[in-house]
Amino acid sequence: MTVKKNILSAIQPTGQMHLGNYLGAVQNWVKLQENYHCTYGVVDYHAMTMPYNAQELRKNTLDMVMSLVACGVKIENLFVQSLIPEHTELTWILNCMASYHELTRQTQFKDKMSLLEENISNSFITSGLFTYPVLQAADILIYHPHFVPVGKDQKQHIELSRNIANRFNYQFQTDYFREPQALFTEIPKVQSLADPAKKMSKSLGEKHCLFLFEEENTLRKKIKSAVTDVGDTSEGQISPGVENLFSIINSLGNKDLYKDLMKEYASGAKMYGKLKEGVATTVVPFVNALREKKEEIKEDKDFTEKIRASSAEIRKKAQKTLIEVREIVGLF
Ligand code: TRP
């Protein structure tokens, strides 16, 4: 028997998950569990780097864990970041191995910084936001993963983690940290329903998203009013709105319906009503099943205990790493 390789990834507790999040990350996490030893974190320390509300953070963290489990992530593979304080201890140590300049070059930091600077009433940029990629490096390196499945937007952060691992190994003449490899998976592009030129994102507003645990009637309404033709597409070219609807049907695995509708579309028929119906017949049962699963999880009185227990189990690995790291770096 070959030993399974390790996978580590993490997600911020951002509140409601939408179809784009699911198809972009979570679906892949679930699949990877078959062939890898997977560890997935809900990273609440990361969520503190932007303005937030304490009660909401705690609620969103538990909610994200429940959503992930409802989607098929095994609870024993999941941890809540703040239940493993070794992540922050390692962050300090790695902070002393990352350079000010390489952190300044991180594009996500620059983007988030300008987002904050646009906001006159709250333009306070924390040093937590600045060192966020080092916390991410700690999340990763602490479990010695071979692969880190992430979206393309995280490429630079993974690169930084590799550099830090490398520098650590060089500075202490060891091969202690494994240089993790990013695993960029083919992910379907899921666009906003109301403005299909843009990526589906909660920050655009509710009407742009199909949420993963949404009620049937609002789902149907949003699908019905999805933007299809925007008027400026040339003959024979599929408009972004139509393409998006097809892509949703296809990525949720309704291949036969996808093929039938595509054939009809290719024959030149105006069939947007039918296409939207196809989206509804694909999305609604899928979301209904997930919502029911999540309701069941919410009923489970022991759920909080279970995520605490799995975090405690995963913490043992982090503790072992810290004992070894403290030895290597010369702490007392
Ligand atoms: N920064 C990642 C994001 O915004 C989330 C994240 C935190 C992460 N720690 C990680 C992803 C470790 C992969 C591995 O999506």
Residues whose N, C-alpha, C, O or C-beta is under 5 A from the ligand:
A	BS01	LIG	L8 S9 A10 I11 Q12 V43 Q136 D139 I140
